[in-house]
Amino acid sequence: MQKTRFLALAGAVVLSVGLLSVALARVSAQAGQRATAAPPVAQGDMADPGPRIPDGFTPIFNGKDLTGWHVSKTNHHGTTPDYRVLHGLIVGTQNPRGKGGILLTDKKYKNLEVYMEIKPDWGCDSGLFLRSSEAGEAYQVTLDYLPGGGMGGIYGERLTGVQNATAAAAAAKLSDEERAAQAKLRGETWQKAWKREAWNTVRARITGDVPHITVWINDQLITDFTDTANHAAGGATDGMIAIQMHFSNEKTPRWVDGGFWRWRTIAVKELPAP
């Protein structure tokens, strides 16, 4: 009788130990899965394929240095030397504080598309200049990445008579309310297309002696603009490409201390005359 009870007790202990081992193994496996699972992916890291050159485009930034580019010595925003190549990127900031400038291509272009991949810090105002003079008189694609700024609009940088993206509706004799609604829609469109804390693409096309300019952000159409006449400096129908860092002061706050703009791809596709 005692032997039988002993054997039953021993069997129960063995069973309990076995069940405990299985349970511990499961807990260990689950812990291991949690330890090796990927952390949550931030929006800025999602599906970034890295820099690319679209079909038909030729890079004009070589990823190593600023060969083919130069800083304007006569631009009213400043003559900062702080366009530098770092780890395959062009990085730009103000130097001295408040002073910006433009980086120009050595070559002039007429009809073309420009493709860029950009990653700016919030609070910093830039622009893409098309058919620019050495001093920076140009049709500008606005890249005002700051409160109240506009991305992908058109502005006549030191040009007279250009009806910019917010005023283009005046040519159609729209009311102030209709013009405000158009500007609001443009702002909502770029903000919806934009990816915060990530690389974004900007593509701009300019064609014709009277410029027709189209702008996309992350393949979303932002602006389709045709000027009423050619208002380029001196009536030019070609010019340089430039990337900008805006000047900033207390009256015109357009840059934040320690802020940078970054470009990792700049490429062009020259187009036939329309």
C-alpha positions, 0 to 999 in steps of 0.5 A: 500500500505504501509502495503504491502511494509512493509510486503515485506521488513520484509520478505526480512530481514527474508530471508536474516537472514536465509541465513546468518545463514546457511552460518555461520553454514557451515563456523563453520562446516568447521572450526571444521573439520579443527580443528579436522583433523589429522596433516600431518603424517611424514614418521617416524610415518607412520604405525609403529606397535610398537615392535614385535617378529616374529614367531619362535623367542625368545627375548633376551632383556627383555625390562627392564634391561640388564640381559643376556648381559655384556659389553666387558672389552677388546674390542679395541673400548672402554669399555663404560658403556653407554648401558642403558635401558630407556623406554623399549629401549637399548640406547647407546652412547660414554662415554667418548667422542670418546670411544665406545665398545660392549655389548655381550650376555652371551650365545654363539650361532652357527646357528641362525637368529637374529632379531632387531628393530633399530633407530640410529641417523645419523652419528653414526657407529654400527654393529651386531657381530656374533660368537664373542669372548669376545674381539669382534673378529667376523663376523660383519654385518655392520651398518655404519649409516653415510656418506660413510657408508654401511648397511648390509654388512659383515666385519671381525672384527679383523679377518684375511682372511674374504672377506668382502661384498665389496671385496667378488666379488674378489673370482669370479675374477671380475674386479675393475669396476664390483666390484665397480658396485656391491658395488654401487648396494648394497648401493642403495638397502639398501638406498631404503629399509631404512626408515629415522627417523623411526624404521627399522628391521635388520635380519641376519642369520649365518649357517655352520662351514664355515659361510654362512651369509644372511642379510635383512633390512626391509625384503629386501635382502641386502647381501648373503655371504659365506666365503671361509673358517672359519676365526673366532678367533681360528677356533670357530664355535660358539660365542656371539652376540654383538651390537657395538658403534664404537670409533671415533676421528678426523682421523676416525670420526664415531660418532657425539656428542650427537648421540645415537643408539636405540634397542627396540627388539632383538630376536633370532631363533636357527637353525639346522645344515645345 
